[in-house]
């Protein structure tokens, strides 16, 4: 098996979890290292449960504050950052994208 690409999913209001379930959940080409949280109060510090995450994630997936994005990219050598929002301005999208690119 080839090396799995490491993925960080940035999202809000369930769009992030939906994208994970539809594309990444059982996809052996990718390893989702974390979700970030911004809109659901007090969700950071929790985990996306293993029972929902599937067989590739027996310990679940960490949910962290979006302010930790740069550290996560560096720590996990993230290959791909997935933007799973539906309601942000172009300016915010470009800021987050450039921050992710600069981090690695």
Backbone bond lengths (Angstrom), bond angles and torsions (degrees), N, CA, C in turn:
res aa  C-N    CA-C-N  psi(-1)  N-CA   C-N-CA  omega(-1)  CA-C   N-CA-C  phi
1 X - - - 1.458 - - 1.526 109.15 -
2 X 1.308 117.06 134.75 1.463 122.56 178.33 1.526 110.18 -70.10
3 X 1.324 114.54 160.95 1.465 120.33 177.67 1.531 109.44 -60.68
4 X 1.320 115.18 131.64 1.465 120.23 179.01 1.521 109.71 -75.75
5 X 1.327 117.12 138.44 1.458 121.30 174.94 1.515 108.81 -74.44
6 X 1.327 115.79 133.79 1.460 120.74 179.88 1.522 109.76 -86.73
7 X 1.333 115.35 133.69 1.464 122.65 -171.94 1.523 110.15 -126.16
8 X 1.322 115.41 138.47 1.460 123.11 170.21 1.523 106.41 -116.96
9 X 1.325 117.28 126.72 1.463 120.82 -179.22 1.521 109.23 -106.18
10 X 1.341 115.39 117.70 1.462 122.55 175.36 1.514 106.91 -96.48
11 X 1.317 116.88 130.60 1.446 115.87 -178.92 1.503 114.46 -168.52
12 X 1.311 113.44 -176.50 1.461 119.75 -177.03 1.517 109.79 -156.75
13 X 1.314 114.06 153.30 1.468 123.27 169.99 1.525 113.98 56.33
14 X 1.323 117.19 29.68 1.449 120.52 175.68 1.509 115.91 90.58
15 X 1.333 117.81 -12.34 1.465 120.35 178.72 1.526 109.95 -62.46
16 X 1.329 116.15 -36.75 1.459 121.47 179.27 1.528 110.93 -63.05
17 X 1.325 116.85 -46.30 1.459 120.89 -179.74 1.532 110.91 -67.19
18 X 1.318 116.61 -37.84 1.468 120.68 177.86 1.528 110.00 -61.57
19 X 1.333 116.64 -48.87 1.463 119.74 -179.89 1.528 110.88 -59.96
20 X 1.337 116.55 -40.77 1.459 120.37 177.54 1.527 110.28 -59.63
21 X 1.331 116.95 -50.74 1.467 120.68 -176.38 1.520 112.85 -62.96
22 X 1.318 116.99 -36.74 1.458 121.01 -177.43 1.528 111.91 -76.58
23 X 1.329 117.96 -39.78 1.467 119.22 -171.68 1.528 114.99 -113.46
24 X 1.311 117.97 -42.30 1.461 120.55 -169.51 1.530 115.09 -96.69
25 X 1.293 119.34 -22.97 1.470 123.05 -168.52 1.529 113.64 -49.94
26 X 1.281 118.67 -54.82 1.467 122.15 -178.10 1.522 112.19 -110.25
27 X 1.319 116.77 20.23 1.460 121.99 -176.85 1.530 109.53 -91.13
28 X 1.316 116.98 106.07 1.459 122.32 -175.63 1.525 113.77 -71.47
29 X 1.322 117.76 -5.12 1.467 121.03 176.91 1.524 111.96 -80.38
30 X 1.334 117.27 -14.14 1.462 121.61 -174.17 1.521 111.55 -129.02
31 X 1.327 114.96 150.45 1.462 122.41 172.17 1.525 107.69 -126.96
32 X 1.302 117.33 108.38 1.461 121.14 177.97 1.524 107.35 -78.08
33 X 1.344 116.30 117.51 1.467 120.55 -175.80 1.523 112.03 -87.53
34 X 1.336 117.71 -25.13 1.467 120.62 179.38 1.523 110.22 -173.08
35 X 1.322 113.52 161.08 1.459 123.15 166.31 1.520 106.25 -107.69
36 X 1.334 116.66 151.07 1.461 118.52 170.12 1.517 108.66 -106.84
37 X 1.323 114.91 155.45 1.461 120.77 -176.95 1.515 109.91 -125.08
38 X 1.328 116.27 138.91 1.461 120.18 174.41 1.519 112.55 -136.81
39 X 1.319 118.62 -36.14 1.462 120.06 -169.81 1.525 115.46 -102.23
40 X 1.314 118.48 -17.75 1.464 120.22 -179.21 1.525 107.85 -97.58
41 X 1.317 118.33 115.80 1.469 120.69 -176.26 1.528 112.71 -58.72
42 X 1.318 115.31 136.63 1.470 123.52 173.14 1.524 114.85 60.86
43 X 1.329 118.44 23.53 1.468 119.28 178.92 1.532 111.44 -86.51
44 X 1.340 117.40 -27.36 1.457 118.65 179.41 1.523 109.64 -61.97
45 X 1.326 115.41 147.28 1.454 120.34 -175.83 1.522 112.76 90.53
46 X 1.301 116.76 -5.93 1.464 121.16 177.43 1.527 109.37 -99.07
47 X 1.307 115.92 -176.10 1.458 121.87 176.91 1.525 110.27 -127.22
48 X 1.323 114.70 146.38 1.457 119.95 166.42 1.524 104.21 -74.11
49 X 1.325 118.52 121.02 1.464 121.16 -168.30 1.530 114.33 -62.38
50 X 1.323 114.92 143.60 1.463 121.26 179.03 1.526 111.63 -56.57
51 X 1.310 117.40 -37.31 1.462 121.03 -178.92 1.532 111.28 -61.93
52 X 1.328 117.67 -29.52 1.466 121.69 176.71 1.524 112.12 -91.96
53 X 1.334 116.56 -28.76 1.464 121.17 -175.32 1.524 112.75 -75.21
54 X 1.311 118.21 -25.75 1.456 120.70 176.73 1.515 113.89 96.77
55 X 1.320 114.77 179.02 1.464 122.37 -171.45 1.523 114.24 -63.73
56 X 1.314 118.59 -24.04 1.468 120.88 -179.69 1.525 112.29 -77.84
57 X 1.320 117.18 -10.20 1.471 122.27 -175.13 1.533 110.62 -131.50
58 X 1.330 117.62 66.39 1.469 120.42 -175.62 1.530 114.52 -64.27
59 X 1.329 117.42 -16.08 1.472 121.04 177.86 1.526 111.87 -105.44
60 X 1.324 117.28 8.60 1.454 120.65 -175.50 1.521 110.50 77.70
61 X 1.330 116.25 -170.82 1.465 122.08 -178.36 1.519 108.07 -131.32
62 X 1.326 116.02 130.63 1.463 120.96 -179.52 1.522 111.76 -62.18
63 X 1.327 115.36 144.47 1.461 123.00 171.68 1.523 105.83 -116.06
64 X 1.324 116.32 119.40 1.463 121.35 -174.52 1.523 110.37 -125.11
65 X 1.302 116.55 163.68 1.459 121.37 177.45 1.530 109.46 -68.79
66 X 1.317 116.42 141.42 1.460 120.45 -178.74 1.523 112.73 -60.20
67 X 1.315 117.57 -23.13 1.466 120.67 178.70 1.531 111.63 -63.96
68 X 1.323 118.18 -14.35 1.464 122.89 179.26 1.528 112.91 -91.73
69 X 1.333 118.12 5.69 1.459 122.11 -174.52 1.524 112.92 -53.11
70 X 1.312 117.93 -51.39 1.465 120.99 -176.28 1.526 110.67 -61.24
71 X 1.318 117.14 -45.73 1.468 120.72 178.99 1.527 111.37 -61.43
72 X 1.321 117.31 -40.67 1.468 120.97 179.48 1.519 111.80 -65.05
73 X 1.325 116.59 -42.05 1.463 120.73 179.45 1.524 109.71 -59.80
74 X 1.318 116.11 -45.08 1.465 120.10 -179.37 1.524 112.02 -70.68
75 X 1.319 117.33 -45.84 1.470 121.97 -176.32 1.528 112.06 -62.13
76 X 1.328 116.62 -43.06 1.464 121.07 -175.07 1.527 113.31 -98.67
77 X 1.332 117.36 1.41 1.471 121.15 -177.85 1.535 110.00 53.15
78 X 1.321 114.79 53.09 1.462 122.10 -176.15 1.524 110.44 -63.81
79 X 1.328 115.64 133.14 1.464 122.78 178.60 1.520 112.50 -92.83
80 X 1.328 116.79 -28.17 1.458 121.27 -171.98 1.521 110.18 -144.27
81 X 1.322 116.10 128.98 1.464 121.64 173.70 1.525 106.85 -109.94
82 X 1.320 116.11 122.39 1.462 121.91 -178.61 1.519 108.51 -101.08
83 X 1.322 115.80 125.80 1.458 122.52 -179.69 1.523 107.99 -96.36
84 X 1.328 117.42 110.44 1.464 121.81 -173.86 1.525 111.45 -119.69
85 X 1.303 115.42 53.99 1.464 122.22 175.23 1.517 107.95 -110.83
86 X 1.314 116.52 163.63 1.460 119.48 174.58 1.520 112.10 -127.12
87 X 1.328 117.27 -4.34 1.463 118.78 -169.13 1.527 113.60 -136.67
88 X 1.321 117.29 48.92 1.463 119.16 178.99 1.520 110.13 -121.75
89 X 1.311 114.57 159.13 1.457 119.76 178.72 1.528 110.13 -77.03
90 X 1.304 114.76 159.12 1.462 120.92 175.79 1.528 109.81 -57.48
91 X 1.320 116.64 -41.16 1.465 121.23 -179.58 1.532 111.28 -59.67
92 X 1.320 117.18 -45.26 1.475 120.49 179.75 1.528 110.54 -66.05
93 X 1.317 116.98 -42.17 1.461 120.82 177.96 1.525 110.97 -58.35
94 X 1.320 116.83 -46.25 1.464 120.73 -179.63 1.530 111.27 -66.15
95 X 1.317 117.63 -36.45 1.467 121.01 178.22 1.532 110.49 -64.90
96 X 1.317 116.88 -48.11 1.465 120.46 179.87 1.527 110.34 -64.38
97 X 1.314 116.80 -43.16 1.464 120.59 178.85 1.513 112.95 -61.33
98 X 1.318 117.05 -44.06 1.470 119.58 179.91 1.525 111.28 -69.01
99 X 1.326 117.31 -34.52 1.467 120.75 176.47 1.525 110.35 -64.77
100 X 1.324 116.93 -43.65 1.468 121.04 178.52 1.527 110.94 -63.68
101 X 1.320 117.22 -43.79 1.470 120.76 179.31 1.524 111.28 -62.44
102 X 1.306 117.02 -42.38 1.465 120.91 -179.01 1.530 111.83 -67.02
103 X 1.330 116.62 -27.38 1.472 120.69 -178.37 1.524 112.42 -75.38
104 X 1.296 116.60 -19.60 1.456 116.88 178.65 1.473 112.63 148.65
